[in-house]
Amino acid sequence: MSDILEYFINRANVAQITGHLQACDNAFIPPLSRRVKISDYSKKIANQAVRFEAWVNNDLVGLVAAYCDDSNGDVVFITSVSVLPWWQEKGIATQLVENIIGHAVAIGFTRVELEVDLRNAAAIKLYEKHGFSIFKSKGQSRIMHLQISKEERMNRLRDYNNESKDTVDRKYAYNFDFDVMHPYMIQSFEPFFNQGNMLELGSFKGDLTKRLKNYFDDITCVEASDIALEDAKRLLGEDIKYICSCIEDVTLDQRFDNIVLTHVLEHLDNPVRLLKRINDDWLSENGRLFLVCPNANAPSRQIAVKMGLITHNATVTPSEEKHGHRITYSMDTLERDAMKAGLKVVHRSGIFFKALANFQWDRLMQTDIISKEYLDGCYKIGQQYPDLCSSIFLVCERGRR
């Protein structure tokens, strides 16, 4: 097998992180094992840090981990930078540090910090190359930081129009999404709808919004792609309030009784931050959030693992990454992020049992093999086995602030 270097986000599990850090132990100055218990540190990184990773085949060869908790101000703190000794001097660390700086820009943070031992001249040179400078001494260590200017942010902003384009091997959205998933999403939401207004975050071209119009007269749509938003306006007309903005940065001057966030959270660089804004600033007193994400444990993904097409259920594939995916959620990780944001989960379920990939469903739906009764059966059995659904679904209300 030829060596193919690939970059992923949050792909490694605890065991893989532990093995990587143990292999890199003596490359740290001083050795990592003198400062932390590597197994415990790996768990902390897996649970609390965002990780940009370099892989060769099935080996984790490079890792940058950072904490992006805005309770410490708009600071991303890089806790670890490591590359396997036999993969050093190939530009891997440079690319990984560049990726974490881009992530800091994307989530709106203004500074990146790290701590480096004064004796680690190679690391200091790497960080200086990226614009870091020493601003504080801490014993044998130095604290370095990178201040992100407004111009830097503008140069690094994501291109949401490009992310929504179809790629050679994957569509951004399939007929299965529009013709099957959207009606069953609405069916799942309907018992929990509140009277009042509705906010849809990440409305894309308005296909789901069109169905929501049957339930709400006062709708606000936020969409980052201006091209998609123009398509929505042509589809829906002018009786909806449209806001073209990155949803992480949007300013809203009212609260909402219903907020719909479907197949969007997995695209965000800092999903907890957005969920916290929903909880603290946008939900009305009795408002409800309808949160839907693709399911890592969908049978179609599990089958792909067994076929060798992806390495594990929660893989973010290269095509998904081109479409802006940052994570593939399962029920436990989705509920974890909702609770970290302070939201109160009042209902959890799945939407539509699914053993085929979207492109296979699109082909199948062109035949007379699948009946409406069969689709209804997949929807009902999905409620019985939510962990085997195409999408996982939470209803959340305002919790602690």
N, C-alpha and C positions, 0 to 999 in steps of 0.2 A: 504494500500500500504506500503510495507516495505521500509525503508530508504536506498537508494543506493547513496553513495557518488561518484560523478564523477567530473573529471577535464576537463575544456574546455579552449579554447583561444578565446577571443573577442566574446563571445556568447551574453552577456547581452546588452540590449538596455538602453537608457538614463533613462527611468522610473525605470527600475530594479536596475540600479546603484544608482539612487537617493534614492529609498526605502531602499536599503541595507545600504548605508552610514548614512541615518537618523536613522536606527535601531542600528547602531554601534556608534552613535554620542558620547555618554557619555563614551564609552570605549577608545576613543582617549584622550590623555593627552597633552594639555588641550582639551576640547571637540571641535570637528571639526567645529561646527557651530559658535564658537567664532572667528574662523580664516578665514573662507570662507563662501560664500553663497552656500549651498550644491547643489542646483539645477544647478547653473552656473558651479560649479566645476565638477559635473557629466557630463555635456555637454563637457567640456574641455577634461576630461578623455576619453569619448566615441570617440571624434574626433581626439585626438592627441596622446593618449597613447596606448601601447600594454597592454592587460589585461589578466592575468592568473586568472582563476575563479574556484571556487569549488561550485558544485551544489548538492543539495539533492532534488530529484524529480524535481519540478519546482521552487525551492527556491535557490536564490544566497546566499550562506552561507559564502563564503570567497572570497576575492578579493585582488590581488596585481596589481597595475598599475604603469607603468614606461614609461619615455620618452627616446626614443632611437635616438635622433637627433644628427647625427655626426658632425653638425656644432659646437657643443660644445666639439669637440674632441671625442676620442673613449671612451665615458663615458655613461653608462646607469644610469639614475637617477630615483630611486624608489620614487614616489610621495605619495603613499598610500599603507598601509598594514592593512587589516581589516578582522575580523572574527566575525560573530554574537555571542553575549555573551553566548548563550546557546549551541554553537558549539565549544567553545574554549577548549583547553587542549585535543584535539583529533589529534594533529599532522597536522592540516590543514595549519596553517601559515608556519610551517616548510616546507611542501611540496611545497607551493606556492612560497616561497622565493627560494627554490631549483630550481623550474621551471624557474624563472626569471634569475637566474644565468646561467642556461643552455642556455637560450635564448641569453644572452649577449655573451657567448662563441660562439654560432652558428653564430652570425652575425659579429663576428670578433672584438668585443670591448674588451678593455683591463682592464677596471675598472668599478665597480658598486658603486654608491654613494647613500646615503640617509641622511635625517635629522631626529633626534629623540630628544625628550625632555629629559633633564637630570633626571627628576623625573620618567620616564617610565622605571623602572629597568627591568621589564619582557621583554620589547622589546629589550633593549640593550643586555640582556642575549641571546635572540633569535639570534640577528645579530652576536654576538660574536661566537656563536655556528657554524655559517656558515663562519667564518673566517674574519668578518668585524672588523675593529679597528677604534678607534677615532683618527682623525688627525687634527681637527679644532674645536674651540669653537665659538659659535654664540649666545651670550646672554645666555638665559636659555637652549638653544639647543646645540647639538653636531653633527657635520658632521662626519659620519662614511664612510669608504670605504673598498672595497675588490679589491685588485690587482690580476688580473687573470694571472697566470704564463703560460708559453708555455706548461708545463707538464699538467696543468689543462685543457687547450684547447684540447690537444691530447686525454685526458681521456674522454672528453665529446662530441667529434665530432659525428655527426649523422651517422648512418649506412645506406647509400643509397642503398646498395644491399638488405638489409633486408626490407627497405621501399617499394621496387618494387616487393616484393613477394605477391602472392595472399593470401588473408585471407579466413577464413571459409565462411564468408557471403558476400565477395566482391572481385572481380577481380581487379588487378591494371589497366588492360586495357581489353576492350571487343572487340569482332569482329565488333560490331557496330562502335567502334572508327576507326578501320582500314578500314572497307569496305564501311562505309557511311560517317562518319565525315571527314576523310582525303581527299577524293575526292572533297567534297564540300568546305573544307577549301581552297584547291588549286584553285578551281573555284572562290572563293571570293577574293583570293589574286591576281590572274593573272592580272586583269586590272591595278594594282598598282605596279607591279614589275618594278624595274629599271634594266637596263643593268649593268653588272658588277659582283662583287662577292657576296657571300651569307654566312651569319653566322647563324647557328642553335644552339640555346642555350637550352640544355636539350633534346638531340636528341633521348634518350632512345635506342631502338634496331634498329633504322634506317628506320622504316616503312614509316614515312612521308618524310624522306630524299630521299628515293628511288623515290618518286614522284617529289621532287624538282630537282632531277638530270636531268629531262627532260627540265629544264629551265636554269640551271646554270652549267658551267664547273668548276668553282672555288668555292668549298664549304668547310667550316670549321665547324666541329661539336664539341660541348663541352658537356660532359656528366659526371656526378659524379659517376655513378655506373660502375665500371670496368667490371663487368660481362655483363651488357647491351652493353657496348661499344665493347666488343669482339664479341658479336652477330652481332652488326652493321657491323663490319669489315668483317665478314663472308658473310653477305648479300650484302654489297656494294662494296667490293674490296678495293684496296689501292689507288685509285685515288682521295680520299677525305682526308683532313687533320683532324686527330682525336686528341682531347685533353681530357684527363681524369682529371677532376678537378671539385670541387664545383664551380658553375658558379659565385657565389658571390665573389670568391677569384681569379678567373682565370686572368692571365696576357696575353693580346693580343697585338701584335706588329704592328697592322695595323687597318685601318678603313674599314667599310663595307657599300656597297651600299644597301644591303637588310639584315635585321636581323629578324629572325623568332623565336618567343617565344610563343609556344602553350601549354596550360595546364601545365604550369610550375610556373607562378607567384604565384599561390595559395599555392605552397609548400614552399615559402621562408619566412624566419624569418624577413627579412627586405626588402620587395619588392620595396619600394621607392628608397632605396640605389642602388639596381641593375638598376632600370630604369634611375636613375641619371647617372650611369656609362655609360649606353647605349647612353644617350643624350650627355654627355660631352666628352666621350673618344672613343666610338666605331662606331657611325654613321658617315658616310662621309658627306660632305657638303650638298648633296641633297639626302642622304640616307633615307630609310624608315624602320620603325619597324612595323612588323605584329604581333599584340598582341591578343591572344585568351585565354579566361578563361571560365571554366564552369559557368553557369548562375544560381544565387540563385533563380531567379524567373521563371525558367523553369517550365512549367505545371506539369511535373513529380514530381518536388520537392513540388510544391504547393499542389498537390494531397496527397503527403506523409504527409504534415502537417495536412490536413483535416482527414486523416486516423489515426492520432495520432502517426505516426512512427517517426517523428521529431517534434521539438517544434516550429520552425520558418524557414522561407525560407533559411536564411543564416547559418543555423546550420552546424557546422563541426561535423559529426558523429564520433563515436569511430573508426569505420572502416576506414573512411577517414583520421582520425588523425594517425592511424597506417601506412597509406600510405604517411604520411608526409604533409598532408594538414594543413594549418595554418589559412585560411580564405576562405569564399565562396563569390565571388564578384557578385555584380549587376552592371548594366551599370554606375550608378552614382558613386559608390565607385571605380570602375576601372578607370573611367576618372579622378576622384579626385586624385588618386595616380599617374597617368601619368602626370597630370598638376603639382603636387607637385614636381615631378622630373625635371620639366622644359620642358617636351616634348610638342610639338604642335600637337593636334589631328586634322587630316584633313579628317577623314572618320570614321563613326561609324555604325555598323550594327549587325545583328545576323546571326548565322549559324544553320539552320535546326530547324523548329518547331517540338517540341518533348513533347508528353504527356505520354510516357511510359518510365519506367526505362531501363537502358542499358541491364540488364539481360532479361527483357521482349522482347526487340528488338532482342536480340540474338536468342531467341526461335522462334520468329515470322519470322525471316529471313530464318529459316530452312524449312519454308512452301512456298506455291505458292500464299499466300494471298497478299503479298506486291509486287507491280510491280515497275519497274524503273520509270514509269510515276508518281506513287504515291510519290516516294521518291523525284522526281523533284518538285512535287507540294509542299511538305513540305519544301523544300529548298526555293522556291519562296515566299511562304507565310511567311516564317521566315524573309525575307528581308522586308516584309510589317509590321511585328510585331516583331521587334528584342527582345523585352522584354519577349517574349514567346518562345525563342529559347533554344536549348540545350547549346549553347555557345554564348558568346558575343565577339565582334570583333572590334578592333580599328586599324586604320592605323595612325601612328605617324611620324612626322618629327622632325628634330632638332629644339629646341626652345631656350629660354634664358638659359644661363649657369651660 
